[in-house]
Amino acid sequence: MAADSGDKLRYKAQDEESCAADTKSVAMELTKLYLEKKFREYYSKNDLSLPAKFRNREFAFVPMELLPDFVMFRHISFKSYEDFKAYVLSKVPAHIYFSSAYYEKPDEAKMEDKGWMGADLIFDIDADHLPVKTSSFEKALELAKRELKKLVAVLRADFGISNMRIYFSGGRGYHVHVHDEEFLSLGSAERREIVDYLTLNSPKIVEERRLLDSNAARRIVNYLRRKLEDDQSLSKKLRISLRDLRKERLTKKAVNAIENFRDDAERVLRVYIDAPVTADVKRLIRLPSSLHGKTGLKVVEVEDIDEFEPLRDAIAFGDDEVALRLNRKVHIRIGELNTRIHPGRVKLPEYAAIFLICRGVAIYEGMA
């Protein structure tokens, strides 16, 4: 009898576990169906921004229906906007990408068969690649915007770039697309030089008491020259003059001063970009006006960096109330909402609900 009783208890526990797993599976499927519906509504009601020369671009899609698996369908091209829009509405992607490169045959499956014609110069500022780490989505956006300002200032002042467009990525950062003709034909090696210039990627700047002919050396020493010109007290502090920097063979005093100044210079000058994105001449980048599947926010152009607020200006959905179940405590600030929410069933505006669902901290429970 004891054995029978134990078996019954074990079977009951297994049934309960199985039932709980089935319930969770159903809830996740309903959540995905809800997101698919809302993304389709967005794409049906809104015009999408296709890039210049889109017929020569490769497109790639991550379908919503295959989530949580991240499956990308790529090597796709379109002859018209209508064909592109029809494809999006039929597949309802969680993510849409297009190539920075222009190709003669963008839909060829092998990269060597596409016929590379050139590529936009792309920069990616992502909070995940910054030296200061934070789990706060809001704080991450603040840090990314600060780095974006630094990048744009250098591109304008040092490279003379005028034809560039800035986009909020829909996630935790920003993209800068450079369309100036002289940059389109650059290969990976030349683009890596730009990366080195921005990131000060050089182990040393002085060798055998001579300045190295490198991007890092030139930027740091030029910055030191400007500081010495603007602040005469710095000469006394570093025990170095502008005359010392003009000598072909530096004095030991000058070498020490440059090395001591390097940390301060790098903190001001270095720009933390995602280097592989810029060096890649065949990069896939998020399509402006598309939705980011991990936030539900729009990839939107930034006209004024100072005035732009992602959690206000990139909202894609309305404020109808939605019921959802949170799996952990969160502090959310998005749109008109700024509050702490405890785990359990809550009702939130649609834009906030979709943001939390896409972030993986809530599941859909129905319209309120």
N, C-alpha and C positions, 0 to 999 in steps of 0.2 A: 504493500500500500504506500509506503514511504517513497519507493522509487516512482510509483505512478504519480504521486503528488508532486514530486520533484520535476518529473517530465512535464506535467501540466503547467507548473510555474515557469519552466524554461520556455515551453512553447508559447505561453501567454506573453512572456517578455519579448520573444522573437517577433510575435505578431504585432506587438505595440511598436517595436522598433521599425518593422516593415511599414506599418501604417504611418508612422511619423515621417519616414523617408519618402513615402508616396505623397503625403501631404505637402512636404517641402518641395518635391519635384513639381507638383501641380502648381504651387504658388510661384515657383521660378518660371514655369512655362507661361502662366498668366501675365507675369511681370514682363517677360520678353514680348509677348503679344501686344501688351499695352504700349511698350516703347516702339515697337514696329508700327503700330497704328499712328502714334503721335509723330514719328519721323516722316511717315508717308504723308500725313497731313501738312507738315511743314514744307516738304519738297513739292507737293502739289499746289500750294498756295503762293510760293515764293519763286521769283526768278533766281537762277543760279549763275554765278559769274564764271564764264569760261576764260582761260588765259589767252593771251595773244598767240596767234598761230596754233590754235588748239588742234587743228587737223594734223599737225606734225608732232603732237605730244602723245606719249603713252599715258593711259589712265589705269588706275587700280582701285579695287573695291574690296571691303571686308563686309560680307553680308550679315545683317542682323540675325537672320534665322539660324546661323551656324554658331552663334555665341553660346557658351563662353569660349569655344575654340576660336582662335584668331586665324582665320583662313583667308588669305588674300588671293583674289583673282586679278591678274595683271595682263600686260601685253594687249590691252584693248584700246582701240582708237575710234573716233567718231568723225563723220563727214558733216554733221549738222548739229545745231543746238537741239532740234526736235528729237533726233536719235538719242542724244545724250540724256535728255529729260525722260524719255520713255524708258530707257534702261534703268535709270535711278528709281523711278516709280515702280518698276517691275521687281527690282532686287531689294529695295529699301536698305541701303548700306548703313552700317554703323560708322564707317569711315570712308572718305573719298580722297584719293590722291591723284596727282598728275606729275609728270616728269619735268624736271628743270630743263632737260635736254630737248632739242628739236631733232627729229629723225626723218629720213626719207620714207621709211616704212615702219612706223611706230608700233604696228601690231605684230611684227615678227617675234617669234618666241625666243630666238637666240639673239643676244645683245649684239654680236658681231654682224648680224644680218640686217640690223635696223638702219644703218647708214647715218651715223652721228653727224649733225650739221652745226652744233654749237649748243651752249647751255647758259641759262641765266645764272648769275652768281647769287647764291643763297646763303643767308646767315640765320642761324637758329640760336636764340637765347632761351635756354630751358633752366628753370629753377633747380632741376636735379643735377645740373652741371656747375652750379655756383659753389664757392667755398663755404658759404654759410648755409647750413641745412635747416629745414623747418618742416614740420608736419602740417602746419597751418596753410591751407590753400590761399587765404587772403594775404598772409605774410609772404608766401612764395611769389605771388603776383607783384607785390611791392618791390621785392628784391630783383625780379626779372625786369621790371620797368626801369629801375635805376641802372641796370647794366645795359639795357636797350639805349638809353640816352647817351651813355658813354660811347657805344658802338656807332650810333648815328653821327655823333660829333666828329669822331675820327674819320669815318667814311667821307664826310663832307669836307673837312679841313685838310686831311692828308692825302686823300685820293681824288678829291674834286668830283665826287659822284653827285649827280643831281637827279638822275632818272631812277629813283628807287621808290618802292612802295612797302609800307609797313603793315603787318597783319598780326592781330592777336591770334594765337594758335588754337584757341578753344580749350587749351589745357592750362599748363603752368608756365607759359612763356610767349615768345613773339618770334615771327619770321620777318626777315628783310629780304626782298627780292630786288636785285639790281638788274636793270635792263639796258644800261649804257652799252652801246655797240662794241666799244673797245674791249669789254670784258667777256663778251659772249664766246669768243674763240679760244679763251685761255684753257690750257690743259690742266691736269691734276697737279703737276709740278709747280706751275705758276700760281695756282690757287693755294697750294700749301705755303708758298712764300707770303701770301697775304695773311694766312693763318698765323705764321710765325711772327709777322709784324704785329698783329693784334694781340697775340698771347705772350709775346716776348719769349718765344721758345728758343732759348739758347743757354747752354750750361755756363758759359762765361763770356765776358765782353772785352776783357783785356788779356793779352798774351805777350809775354816778353816785353812788357811796358809799352805796348802799342795797342791802339784801339782796333778791334777786329772789324772787318768789313761785313757787318751783319745788321739785320733789322733791329735786333735787341740793343746792340751797342749804339747805333745811331739814335734811336729813340730816347734811350736813357741819358746819353751825353747831351743831346739837344735839350732835353728837359732840364738837365743840370745847368746848362748855359743860361736858359731862360730864368731859372730860379736865382742864379748868381746876379744876373742883370737887374732883377726886380727887388732883390733883398741883399743889400750889402753886408748885413750881419751874418749871412750864411757863409761868406768867404772866411770870416774869422772862426766861425764854428767848425767848418770843414778844413780850415787852414789850406785853402786853395784859391787861386784867382783864375779869371778868364784866360789870362796869358798862359797859365800852366796847361790849359786844355788845348791850346793852339800848337803846342810843341809836337813835332812828329814822334819823338821818343819821350814818353811821359816820365816824370820824376816819380820816385817811390812814393812821395807824399801825395802826388796826384792820383796814382793807382789806388792807394789806400782810401783816398777821399771818394773816388768813384765807387769802389766796392762797398764802402760804408753807406753810401747814398742809395745804393741799388734797391734795397728793400722798400724804402720810402717811394722811390720812383715806380717800382713795379706795382705797388698798391694803388697808385694813382692811374698808371698808364695801361695796365693789363686789362684786356677785355675777355671775359669768360664766355666764349662761344662753343658750340658743339662742333669741334674741328672737322670730323669726318663729313659733316653735311656740306661744309664749304668746299672741301677738297674734292668731293665727288662730282663728276661731270655728268652723271646719269641718275641723279637723286630723285626719289619720289617725295613730294611735299604735299601737305594738306591743301585741298582746294578751298580758296576763299568762298565764303557764303555757305559752305557745307557745315554739317554738324559734327561735333566731336563726340564719339560714342562713349567716352568715359566721363563726360560732364553734361552733355546735352546743350552745351553752349555753341554759339556760332563762331566760325572762323571769319573774323570781320576786319575790314581795313581800319587803320588808325590814322585819322587826319591830324589830330592834335595829341601828342603823347601826354602832355601834362593834364589835359582835361579828360582823357579817356579812362573810363572805369570798367574793367571787364565784367564785373559782377552786376553791372547795371546796363552797359551798352551792348553786351553780347548775348543777352537773354533772347531766346527764340520762341518761348511759349507763353501762354496766357496765365490768368490768375484764378481760374475756376478751381474750387476746392477738390482735393484728391485725398482719399484715405490710403495710408500706407503704414507699414510696420517697421520701425527702426530696430536694428539689432545691436546698437550701442548708443551711448550718449554722444551728442554732437553739438557744436556751436556753429550755427549757420548764419552767414550774412550775405544775402543775395537779394537784389531788387529792393523791395520795401521791407524785407524781413531781416531782423537782427535779433536772434534769440538762441537760448540753449534748449535743447529738446532731449528728454529722457527716453530710454528704450521703451518700446511698446507701440500701441496703435495711436496714430495722430492724424490730423487733417491739416494739409498745407496747400498753398497755392500751387498750381500745376507746374510752374517754372522751377519752384523749389523742390517739389516732389521728384521731378525728372532728374534734377541735379543730384539728389541724394541716391536715387535708384541707380543712376549711371555710375556714381562713385562707389557703389557696392555696399552701402550701409543701410539700405531699406528695400522692401519688396512692396509691390502694388497690391492694394486690397479692394479697390473699387472707387467709383466716383462718390464723393461725399453727399 
